[in-house]
Amino acid sequence: MTTPPTPNTATLLDDPAIRQHSFFEDAQALFTGVLFVSLALILFAQVGLLTGGTAGAAFVLHYATGIGLGKLFFLINLPFYWFAWTRMGREFTLKTFVAIGVLSLMTEYSPQLFAIERIHPAYAAVLGGLLLGSGCLFLARHRASLGGATIVSLYLQQARGWRAGKVQMLIDCSILLSSLAVVSPERVAYSVLAALVMNLFIAVNHRPGRYAVL
């Protein structure tokens, strides 16, 4: 039995029982989501872990080249804006651009914000995974994302009814496995744990048709 596709925005707006988010609701959700994700990335950078998606690709390049993580994250996401604009719409793309821009700045200047003296990689993986999952869920429910694989997974959930968390998990694990060239197997194992925690959280809490406010 297949899962029915998520209704598109136009269909949902025809339902009088469903309301749109206000500008303030969108703004606070985007800020909170980006803040949660930035905290997760700071945790991962502190202990040498990484994540999946375009953020994971940015981590791999950061560890390999020493270039700032925030700069790399912003640049890697540039090619995905066209896909988001044509497949997900203007509103989604603009919100995503703002979220990625703010996250890139937070990540780039995080050493000036605060530092963590000591944290076990397993604890960082679980806490970071939950922060990532929560942050991405905030953004998804307000029609935004952090680019790259998240754009693709949300599109497939909307168009095909595929669980965004499961699609994201496959993409993330592929990127994490490829990171073995620059990261030790132990750190990759902890990073896989973080990806599993994150995507399990999203798979449980972001099901097609479960959330009916736009």
N, C-alpha and C positions, 0 to 999 in steps of 0.2 A: 504494500500500500504506500503510494507516494505522498509526500507532504505537499499540500497545496501552496502555490506561490504566495508571497506576501502581497497584499493589495497595494497598488501604487498610490502615490500621494493624491492624485486627482480624484481617484475613487473614494479615498478616505475622507477628503474634504467635502464630498457630497453627503456624508452622514452627519446630520445635525447633532448627534450625540458626541461627536469628536471635535475637540477644539484645538487650535494651534497654540504653540508656545508663544509667550510674549517675548519682546526683545530682551527684557531683564532676565527672564528665565533662561533664554539661550545664552546670554552673556555669562551668567553665574555658572551654568553647567559647563561651558567651554573653559572658563578659567579654572574651575575645580578639577575637571578632567585632565587638563594640561598640567596642573600642579601635581596631581597624583602621579602622572606618568613621569614628570621630571624628577620626583623623589625616587621613583623606581630606578631610573637611569643613573642617578647619583649613587644609589646603593650598589648597582651593578659595576659601575666604574671604580668604586672604592675597593671592591674585592676581585676585580678582573673577570667579571661575568659578562654576558651579552644576552641579547634577546633576539627574536625573529623579525621578519618583515624588513622594511627599509631601515628601521632603527638598528636591526641586527647587522645589516650590510654596512651601515655607518660605523658600528662598533668594530667590525673586522678591519675596515680600512683605517680606522683610528689606531687600533693596536699595531697594524702593519706599517703605518706611515708616520704616526704622531701628529697628524693634522687634527685640528679641533673637532670634537664629536658634533657639536652644534652646526658648524659649517658644513660638514659632510652630510648630515641628516637633511639639511635644507636643500642642498644641491641634488642629492639622490632622488628626492621627491618631485623635482621639477617636471620630468617626463610624464608623470601620472596625472597632472592637472588636466591635460587634454582629454584623457579617458574619463575622468570624473565629470568634466563639463559636458561631454557628449552623452554619457550614459546615466549620470546621477543628477544632473541639473545644476543651474547656476548657484542656487542657495547652498547646496551641499558643497560645491567647489569653493565658494568664497569662505564659508565657515572653516573648511578644511585648511585653506591657505592661511587663515588667521591662526588656527590652532598650531599648525606646523611652524609658522613664524615665531610665535610666542615660545613654543617648546624649544626651538633652536636657540633662542636668546637665553632662556633659562638654563639650558644645558651648557651652553658655551661659557656662561658666567657663574655657574654653580660653585666653583671653588671659592669665589668671593662671597657666596651666600652663607655656606656653612660647610663643615667637614665632620666626618665620622671617624672617631679614633680607632675603634675596633668593632668588628662584626663578623660572625661566622658565616661562611659562604652559604650554608644550608638555610640559615635564618634569612639571609639577604634574598635567597632564591624564592622562598615561600612568601615573605612579605612583599618583595618586589613583584612577584607574579600576581598577587592579589591587588596591589596598587595599580599595576598595568591593566588588569581585567576591569577593575572599577572605573579607572579613567577612560578606557576605551568605551565602556558601556555608557558613561555619561555622554560622551561625544556622539555615539551611535544613536542614542535616543533623542538627540537634538540635531540630527541630520548633519553630522560632521564626522571626521575621522582624522587619523594621523598619517594618511597617505598610503601609497604603495599597495602592499598586500591587503591592508584593511579595506581600501577602496574596492579591490577586486572581490574580496570575500563578502562584503556588504551588498555589492551588485548581484552576485550569484544568489545570495539569500533572497533579495528582492525579486529577481527575475526568474529564478529556478526553484526557490524554496529550499535550497541547501542551507544547512546550519552554518552560520558565519564562523562559529567557534571551531567546527571541525575542519572547514576549509583553511582557516588561519593556522590551525595546528599542523596541517600537512606542509604548508609553506614554511612555517617557522622551523619545524624540525629539519627540513631540507637545508635551510640556511645555517642552522646550528651545526649540522654535520659537516658542512663545507668549511666551517671555521676551524676545524682541527689543524689546518695548515698554519695558523698563527696563535692558537690558544691551546693550552695543555688539555689532555683528555679529562682530567679531574674537573677543570673549570667548565668544560663543555657539558659534562654530566650534570653539574649544578645548574647550568643554564637551561638544559633540557627539563630539569625539574621545574624551573621557573616558568618555562613555556607551557608545560602540562598544567600547572596550577592556574595560570592565566586563562588558557583556552578552555579548561574545564569550567571555570567560573563563567566565562562568556557563553559557553554552550548551554549551561543550566539556566542562565538569567536572560538570554537574548534569543528567544524563540520566535519564529515567524508568527505574527498576529497577536503576540502576547501584550504588546505595549501599544495603546491606541490614542496617544497624544502626539501631535506633530510639532 
